Amino acid sequence: MPIITTYPFKKNPLNKKDEILISDYPDGLKTKTTDVENFSKYIVSIGTFVFTQGVPSANWSIPHDLNKFASVTVVNESNEVMLGNVIYIDYQNIEIRFSAPFSGKAYLN
């Protein structure tokens, strides 16, 4: 099981330059060290996809390369969260159906 902790141990709040130790070995003997800022950039880079729907539509078809059933948040052009029916076609494609057409962005992770 992965273990992620600060060194030396620190309770919240963390800042972006706090050092963290990462180990996924049972004995905890093999570790990697980084800081919170670099770790968060890595997590975002491997698991986030942003889709832009430029033309208003009530049905958004979104191909992505996340290889999973991603969680989805949709916002309109005013950055208001919009609710729709998310349909998982497969691990690489989703469709979102809305009651009215609009344009905006879908954030998948």
DSSP file (Angstrom, degrees, kcal/mol; ACC not computed):
  #  RESIDUE AA STRUCTURE BP1 BP2  ACC     N-H-->O    O-->H-N    N-H-->O    O-->H-N    TCO  KAPPA ALPHA  PHI   PSI    X-CA   Y-CA   Z-CA
    1    1 A M              0   0    0      0, 0.0    22,-0.0     0, 0.0    24,-0.0   0.000 360.0 360.0 360.0 134.8    0.0    0.0    0.0
    2    2 A P        -     0   0    0      0, 0.0     2,-0.5     0, 0.0    22,-0.2  -0.325 360.0-158.4 -63.8 143.6    1.4    3.5   -0.9
    3    3 A I  E     +A   23   0A   0     20,-3.0    20,-2.1     2,-0.0     2,-0.4  -0.993  11.7 179.0-124.4 125.9    2.5    5.6    2.0
    4    4 A I  E     +A   22   0A   0     -2,-0.5     2,-0.3    18,-0.2    18,-0.2  -0.993  15.6 148.2-128.1 125.5    2.8    9.4    1.6
    5    5 A T  E     -A   21   0A   0     16,-1.9    16,-3.2    -2,-0.4     2,-0.2  -0.978  43.4-105.8-150.0 159.7    3.9   11.6    4.5
    6    6 A T  E     -A   20   0A   0     -2,-0.3    14,-0.2    14,-0.3    29,-0.0  -0.509  40.9-107.7 -82.8 158.4    5.7   14.8    5.1
    7    7 A Y  S    S+     0   0    0     12,-1.8    12,-0.4     1,-0.3     2,-0.2  -0.987 109.8  22.6-133.4 125.1    9.2   14.8    6.5
    8    8 A P  S    S-     0   0    0      0, 0.0    -1,-0.3     0, 0.0    11,-0.1   0.735 120.1 -97.5 -64.4 161.7    9.5   15.7    9.3
    9    9 A F        -     0   0    0     -2,-0.2     2,-0.4    -4,-0.1    -2,-0.1  -0.176  51.2-180.0 -52.7 132.0    5.9   14.8   10.0
   10   10 A K        -     0   0    0     -3,-0.0    -4,-0.2     8,-0.0     2,-0.1  -1.000  20.6-139.4-138.3 134.6    3.7   17.9    9.8
   11   11 A K        -     0   0    0     -2,-0.4     0, 0.0     1,-0.2     0, 0.0  -0.457  53.3 -35.4 -83.1 165.9    0.0   18.3   10.3
   12   12 A N  S    S+     0   0    0     -2,-0.1    -1,-0.2     2,-0.1     2,-0.1  -0.190 101.7  63.9 -56.4 153.9   -2.1   20.6    8.1
   13   13 A P        -     0   0    0      0, 0.0     2,-0.3     0, 0.0    -2,-0.1   0.481  66.5-173.1 -85.9 144.0   -1.8   23.1    6.6
   14   14 A L        -     0   0    0     -2,-0.1     2,-0.3    -4,-0.0    -2,-0.1  -0.655  11.5-144.7 -90.3 153.8    0.9   22.1    4.2
   15   15 A N    >   -     0   0    0     -2,-0.3     3,-1.9    -3,-0.0    21,-0.3  -0.794  29.9-102.1-114.3 167.4    2.6   24.5    1.9
   16   16 A K  T 3  S+     0   0    0     -2,-0.3    21,-2.6     1,-0.3    22,-0.3   0.661 118.5  51.2 -66.2 -17.3    3.8   23.8   -1.6
   17   17 A K  T 3  S+     0   0    0     19,-0.2    -1,-0.3    18,-0.1     2,-0.1   0.409  77.7 121.6-100.0   1.8    7.5   23.5   -0.6
   18   18 A D    <   -     0   0    0     -3,-1.9    18,-2.0     1,-0.1     2,-0.3  -0.443  66.0-121.8 -62.5 136.1    6.9   21.0    2.2
   19   19 A E  E     - B   0  35A   0    -12,-0.4   -12,-1.8    16,-0.2     2,-0.3  -0.590  28.7-165.1 -82.5 140.7    8.9   17.9    1.5
   20   20 A I  E     -AB   6  34A   0     14,-3.4    14,-2.0    -2,-0.3     2,-0.4  -0.950  12.0-143.2-127.0 150.0    7.1   14.5    1.2
   21   21 A L  E     -AB   5  33A   0    -16,-3.2   -16,-1.9    -2,-0.3     2,-0.4  -0.909  15.6-164.5-108.7 137.6    8.3   10.9    1.3
   22   22 A I  E     +AB   4  32A   0     10,-2.6    10,-2.1    -2,-0.4     2,-0.3  -0.986  13.1 167.1-126.5 130.7    6.6    8.4   -0.9
   23   23 A S  E     +A    3   0A   0    -20,-2.1   -20,-3.0    -2,-0.4     8,-0.1  -0.994  19.6 176.3-142.8 136.1    7.0    4.6   -0.5
   24   24 A D        +     0   0    0      6,-0.4     7,-0.1    -2,-0.3    -1,-0.1   0.127  55.3 104.4-121.8  19.9    5.0    1.7   -2.1
   25   25 A Y  S >  S-     0   0    0      5,-0.4     3,-1.0     1,-0.1   -22,-0.0  -0.807  74.0-128.6 -99.5 142.6    7.1   -1.1   -0.6
   26   26 A P  T 3  S+     0   0    0      0, 0.0    -1,-0.1     0, 0.0    -3,-0.0   0.848 109.9  46.0 -58.2 -35.7    5.8   -3.2    2.3
   27   27 A D  T 3  S-     0   0    0      1,-0.0    -4,-0.0    -3,-0.0    -3,-0.0   0.599 100.8-134.8 -85.9  -9.4    8.9   -2.7    4.3
   28   28 A G    <   +     0   0    0     -3,-1.0    -1,-0.0     2,-0.1    -6,-0.0   0.620  69.6 121.6  70.4  12.4    9.1    1.1    3.6
   29   29 A L        +     0   0    0      1,-0.1     2,-0.7     2,-0.0    -1,-0.1   0.764  60.1  62.7 -81.6 -25.0   12.8    0.9    2.9
   30   30 A K  S    S+     0   0    0      2,-0.0    -5,-0.4    -5,-0.0    -6,-0.4  -0.896  71.1 159.6-104.8 117.6   12.6    2.2   -0.7
   31   31 A T        -     0   0    0     -2,-0.7     2,-0.3    -8,-0.1    -8,-0.2  -0.864  30.6-145.9-133.0 164.3   11.3    5.8   -0.8
   32   32 A K  E     -B   22   0A   0    -10,-2.1   -10,-2.6    -2,-0.3     2,-0.4  -0.959  15.6-146.4-126.8 149.0   11.3    8.8   -3.1
   33   33 A T  E     +B   21   0A   0     -2,-0.3     2,-0.3   -12,-0.2   -12,-0.2  -0.948  31.4 138.3-119.6 137.7   11.4   12.4   -1.9
   34   34 A T  E     -B   20   0A   0    -14,-2.0   -14,-3.4    -2,-0.4     2,-0.3  -0.872  45.7 -98.4-153.3-174.8    9.7   15.4   -3.6
   35   35 A D  E  >  -B   19   0A   0    -16,-0.3     4,-2.3    -2,-0.3   -16,-0.2  -0.779  33.7-107.4-113.9 166.1    7.8   18.5   -2.5
   36   36 A V  H  > S+     0   0    0    -18,-2.0     4,-2.5   -21,-0.3     5,-0.2   0.869 116.1  55.1 -58.2 -40.8    4.0   19.0   -2.4
   37   37 A E  H  > S+     0   0    0    -21,-2.6     4,-1.9     1,-0.2    -1,-0.2   0.937 111.4  42.2 -61.5 -48.9    4.1   21.4   -5.4
   38   38 A N  H  > S+     0   0    0    -22,-0.3     4,-2.1     1,-0.2    -1,-0.2   0.880 114.0  52.5 -67.1 -37.8    5.9   18.9   -7.8
   39   39 A F  H  X S+     0   0    0     -4,-2.3     4,-2.4     1,-0.2    -1,-0.2   0.921 109.5  48.4 -64.0 -43.8    3.8   16.0   -6.6
   40   40 A S  H  X S+     0   0    0     -4,-2.5     4,-2.2     1,-0.2    -1,-0.2   0.877 109.9  52.4 -66.3 -36.8    0.5   17.8   -7.2
   41   41 A K  H  X S+     0   0    0     -4,-1.9     4,-2.3    -5,-0.2    -1,-0.2   0.901 110.2  49.5 -63.2 -40.2    1.7   18.8  -10.7
   42   42 A Y  H  X S+     0   0    0     -4,-2.1     4,-1.7     2,-0.2    -2,-0.2   0.938 110.1  49.3 -64.1 -47.1    2.5   15.2  -11.4
   43   43 A I  H  X S+     0   0    0     -4,-2.4     4,-1.0     1,-0.2     3,-0.2   0.918 113.6  46.7 -59.3 -44.7   -0.9   14.0  -10.2
   44   44 A V  H >X S+     0   0    0     -4,-2.2     4,-0.8     1,-0.2     3,-0.5   0.901 109.6  54.6 -64.2 -41.1   -2.7   16.6  -12.4
   45   45 A S  H 3< S+     0   0    0     -4,-2.3    -1,-0.2     1,-0.2    -2,-0.2   0.805 112.5  41.8 -66.7 -29.5   -0.6   15.8  -15.4
   46   46 A I  H 3< S+     0   0    0     -4,-1.7    -1,-0.2    -3,-0.2    -2,-0.2   0.602 124.3  30.5 -93.8 -10.2   -1.4   12.1  -15.4
   47   47 A G  H << S+     0   0    0     -4,-1.0     2,-0.4    -3,-0.5    -2,-0.2   0.225  93.3  87.8-138.8  22.5   -5.1   12.2  -14.6
   48   48 A T     <  +     0   0    0     -4,-0.8     2,-0.4    -3,-0.1    61,-0.2  -0.973  39.0 179.7-128.7 139.7   -6.9   15.3  -15.9
   49   49 A F  E     -C  108   0B   0     59,-2.6    59,-3.2    -2,-0.4     2,-0.5  -0.999  11.1-158.2-135.6 132.3   -8.5   16.0  -19.3
   50   50 A V  E     -C  107   0B   0     -2,-0.4     2,-0.4    57,-0.2    57,-0.2  -0.956   7.6-166.9-114.6 124.9  -10.2   19.3  -20.2
   51   51 A F  E     -C  106   0B   0     55,-2.9    55,-2.7    -2,-0.5     2,-0.5  -0.929   6.2-154.2-110.7 131.6  -12.8   19.3  -23.0
   52   52 A T  E     -C  105   0B   0     -2,-0.4     2,-0.8    53,-0.2    53,-0.2  -0.929   4.3-162.8-108.6 123.6  -14.0   22.5  -24.6
   53   53 A Q  E     +C  104   0B   0     51,-2.8    51,-1.6    -2,-0.5     4,-0.1  -0.870  15.0 174.3-101.5  97.4  -17.4   22.6  -26.2
   54   54 A G  E     +     0   0B   0     -2,-0.8    -1,-0.2    49,-0.2    49,-0.1   0.810  62.3  58.7 -77.7 -31.8  -17.2   25.7  -28.3
   55   55 A V  E    S-     0   0B   0     47,-0.1    47,-0.2    49,-0.1    49,-0.1  -0.867  99.2-105.2-101.1 128.2  -20.5   25.4  -30.1
   56   56 A P  E     +     0   0B   0      0, 0.0     2,-0.3     0, 0.0    47,-0.2  -0.247  54.0 160.7 -53.5 132.6  -23.7   25.3  -27.9
   57   57 A S  E     -C  102   0B   0     45,-1.9    45,-1.4    43,-0.2    43,-0.1  -0.991  45.2-146.7-152.9 149.6  -25.0   21.7  -27.8
   58   58 A A  E    S+     0   0B   0     -2,-0.3    40,-3.4    43,-0.3     2,-0.5   0.580  94.5  53.0 -91.4 -12.6  -27.3   19.7  -25.6
   59   59 A N  E     -C   97   0B   0     38,-0.2     2,-0.5    40,-0.1    38,-0.2  -0.976  69.1-168.7-126.1 118.0  -25.3   16.5  -26.3
   60   60 A W  E     -C   96   0B   0     36,-3.0    36,-2.7    -2,-0.5     2,-0.6  -0.925   5.0-162.1-107.5 123.8  -21.5   16.5  -25.7
   61   61 A S  E     -C   95   0B   0     -2,-0.5    34,-0.2    34,-0.2    -2,-0.0  -0.929  14.1-171.6-102.9 122.0  -19.4   13.6  -27.1
   62   62 A I  E     -C   94   0B   0     32,-3.2    32,-2.3    -2,-0.6     2,-0.4  -0.919  12.0-169.0-125.1 107.7  -16.1   13.5  -25.3
   63   63 A P  E     +C   93   0B   0      0, 0.0     2,-0.3     0, 0.0    30,-0.2  -0.764  21.2 168.0 -86.0 140.0  -13.2   11.2  -26.3
   64   64 A H        -     0   0    0     28,-3.3     3,-0.2    -2,-0.4   -15,-0.0  -0.931  40.3-133.1-145.5 168.2  -10.4   11.1  -23.8
   65   65 A D  S    S+     0   0    0     -2,-0.3    27,-0.1     1,-0.1    28,-0.1  -0.035  71.0 110.0-113.7  29.6   -7.2    9.1  -23.0
   66   66 A L        -     0   0    0      2,-0.2    -1,-0.1    25,-0.1    26,-0.1   0.686  68.9-143.8 -80.4 -16.8   -7.7    8.6  -19.3
   67   67 A N        +     0   0    0     24,-0.4     2,-0.3    -3,-0.2    25,-0.2   0.881  67.6  76.6  55.7  43.0   -8.4    4.8  -19.7
   68   68 A K  S    S-     0   0    0     23,-1.5     2,-1.4    22,-0.1    -1,-0.2  -0.973  97.9 -85.7-163.7 167.9  -11.0    4.9  -16.8
   69   69 A F        -     0   0    0     -2,-0.3    22,-0.1    -3,-0.1    23,-0.1  -0.733  61.6-153.8 -81.6  93.4  -14.5    5.9  -16.0
   70   70 A A        -     0   0    0     -2,-1.4     2,-0.2    21,-0.1   -22,-0.0  -0.283  13.8-114.5 -74.6 151.2  -13.5    9.5  -15.1
   71   71 A S        -     0   0    0     -2,-0.0    38,-1.8     2,-0.0     2,-0.4  -0.619  38.0-147.7 -78.4 149.6  -15.4   11.8  -12.7
   72   72 A V  E     +D  108   0B   0     -2,-0.2     2,-0.4    36,-0.2    36,-0.2  -0.967  23.4 179.8-130.5 133.9  -16.8   14.7  -14.6
   73   73 A T  E     -D  107   0B   0     34,-2.0    34,-3.4    -2,-0.4     2,-0.4  -0.998  14.3-163.9-128.4 128.8  -17.5   18.4  -13.8
   74   74 A V  E     -DE 106  82B   0      8,-0.5     8,-2.7    -2,-0.4     2,-0.3  -0.920   6.6-176.5-115.5 137.2  -19.1   20.6  -16.4
   75   75 A V  E     -DE 105  81B   0     30,-2.7    30,-2.3    -2,-0.4     6,-0.2  -0.962  18.5-133.3-128.0 149.5  -19.1   24.4  -16.4
   76   76 A N  E >   -D  104   0B   0      4,-2.1     3,-2.2    -2,-0.3    28,-0.2  -0.209  47.9 -81.0 -85.2-174.3  -20.7   26.9  -18.7
   77   77 A E  T 3  S+     0   0    0     26,-0.9    27,-0.1     1,-0.3    -1,-0.1   0.673 133.2  55.4 -66.0 -15.8  -19.0   30.0  -20.1
   78   78 A S  T 3  S-     0   0    0      2,-0.1    -1,-0.3     0, 0.0     3,-0.1   0.265 119.1-112.0 -95.5  10.4  -19.7   31.8  -16.8
   79   79 A N    <   +     0   0    0     -3,-2.2     2,-0.4     1,-0.2    -2,-0.1   0.791  68.7 146.3  61.5  31.4  -18.0   29.0  -14.9
   80   80 A E        -     0   0    0      1,-0.0    -4,-2.1     0, 0.0    -1,-0.2  -0.836  55.8-110.6 -94.3 134.9  -21.3   27.9  -13.3
   81   81 A V  E     -E   75   0B   0     -2,-0.4     2,-0.4    -6,-0.2    -6,-0.3  -0.460  34.4-158.2 -67.9 132.0  -21.5   24.1  -12.7
   82   82 A M  E     -E   74   0B   0     -8,-2.7    -8,-0.5    -2,-0.2     2,-0.4  -0.905   6.6-138.7-114.9 140.8  -24.0   22.5  -15.0
   83   83 A L        +     0   0    0     -2,-0.4     2,-0.3   -10,-0.1   -10,-0.0  -0.841  32.5 153.6-102.9 133.8  -25.7   19.2  -14.4
   84   84 A G        -     0   0    0     -2,-0.4     2,-0.8    14,-0.1    14,-0.2  -0.884  50.3 -87.3-145.1 175.7  -26.2   16.6  -17.1
   85   85 A N  E     -F   97   0B   0     12,-2.8    12,-2.1    -2,-0.3     2,-0.5  -0.826  41.1-152.4 -92.7 111.1  -26.7   12.9  -17.6
   86   86 A V  E     -F   96   0B   0     -2,-0.8     2,-0.5    10,-0.2    10,-0.2  -0.740  10.0-168.5 -89.1 125.8  -23.2   11.3  -18.0
   87   87 A I  E     -F   95   0B   0      8,-3.4     8,-2.4    -2,-0.5     2,-0.9  -0.967  13.2-146.2-117.1 119.8  -23.1    8.2  -20.1
   88   88 A Y  E     +F   94   0B   0     -2,-0.5     6,-0.2     6,-0.2     3,-0.1  -0.767  17.8 178.7 -87.5 108.8  -19.9    6.1  -20.0
   89   89 A I  E     -     0   0B   0      4,-1.6     2,-0.2    -2,-0.9    -1,-0.2   0.935  66.7 -45.8 -73.3 -48.5  -19.5    4.6  -23.5
   90   90 A D  E >  S-F   93   0B   0      3,-1.6     3,-0.7   -22,-0.1    -1,-0.3  -0.877  77.5 -63.6-163.2-167.6  -16.3    2.9  -22.5
   91   91 A Y  T 3  S+     0   0    0     -2,-0.2   -23,-1.5     1,-0.2   -24,-0.4   0.615 132.6  38.0 -68.5 -10.4  -13.0    3.7  -20.7
   92   92 A Q  T 3  S+     0   0    0    -25,-0.2   -28,-3.3     1,-0.2     2,-0.4   0.456 112.9  51.7-118.4  -4.7  -12.1    6.3  -23.4
   93   93 A N  E <   +CF  63  90B   0     -3,-0.7    -3,-1.6   -30,-0.2    -4,-1.6  -0.996  50.3 175.5-142.8 137.9  -15.4    7.9  -24.3
   94   94 A I  E     -CF  62  88B   0    -32,-2.3   -32,-3.2    -2,-0.4     2,-0.4  -0.941  14.0-153.2-132.0 160.1  -18.3    9.6  -22.5
   95   95 A E  E     -CF  61  87B   0     -8,-2.4    -8,-3.4    -2,-0.3     2,-0.5  -0.996   7.7-161.0-128.7 138.5  -21.4   11.4  -23.7
   96   96 A I  E     -CF  60  86B   0    -36,-2.7   -36,-3.0    -2,-0.4     2,-0.5  -0.985   4.8-160.2-122.0 128.8  -23.2   14.1  -21.6
   97   97 A R  E     -CF  59  85B   0    -12,-2.1   -12,-2.8    -2,-0.5     2,-0.3  -0.922   9.5-173.5-112.4 131.2  -26.8   15.0  -22.3
   98   98 A F  E     -     0   0B   0    -40,-3.4   -14,-0.1    -2,-0.5   -40,-0.0  -0.767  34.2-121.2-118.1 163.4  -28.3   18.3  -21.1
   99   99 A S  E    S+     0   0B   0     -2,-0.3   -41,-0.1     1,-0.1   -15,-0.1   0.677  98.2  20.2 -78.2 -17.7  -31.8   19.7  -21.1
  100  100 A A  E    S-     0   0B   0    -43,-0.1   -43,-0.2   -42,-0.1    -1,-0.1  -0.991  89.6 -98.8-148.6 151.2  -30.7   22.7  -23.2
  101  101 A P  E     +     0   0B   0      0, 0.0     2,-0.3     0, 0.0   -43,-0.3  -0.446  51.0 145.0 -72.8 143.7  -27.8   23.5  -25.5
  102  102 A F  E     -C   57   0B   0    -45,-1.4   -45,-1.9   -47,-0.2     2,-0.3  -0.956  38.8-120.9-161.9 167.6  -24.9   25.6  -24.1
  103  103 A S  E     +     0   0B   0     -2,-0.3   -26,-0.9   -47,-0.2     2,-0.3  -0.819  50.9 103.4-113.7 158.6  -21.1   25.8  -24.5
  104  104 A G  E     -CD  53  76B   0    -51,-1.6   -51,-2.8    -2,-0.3     2,-0.3  -0.945  60.3 -58.2 169.3-148.6  -18.5   25.4  -21.9
  105  105 A K  E     -CD  52  75B   0    -30,-2.3   -30,-2.7    -2,-0.3     2,-0.5  -0.960  24.4-151.8-132.6 147.8  -15.9   23.0  -20.5
  106  106 A A  E     -CD  51  74B   0    -55,-2.7   -55,-2.9    -2,-0.3     2,-0.6  -0.987  12.3-156.8-117.5 127.7  -15.9   19.5  -19.1
  107  107 A Y  E     -CD  50  73B   0    -34,-3.4   -34,-2.0    -2,-0.5     2,-0.4  -0.920  13.3-172.4-106.0 120.3  -13.2   18.6  -16.6
  108  108 A L  E      CD  49  72B   0    -59,-3.2   -59,-2.6    -2,-0.6   -36,-0.2  -0.914 360.0 360.0-114.6 138.2  -12.5   14.9  -16.3
  109  109 A N              0   0    0    -38,-1.8   -37,-0.1    -2,-0.4    -1,-0.1   0.296 360.0 360.0-152.2 360.0  -10.2   13.2  -13.8
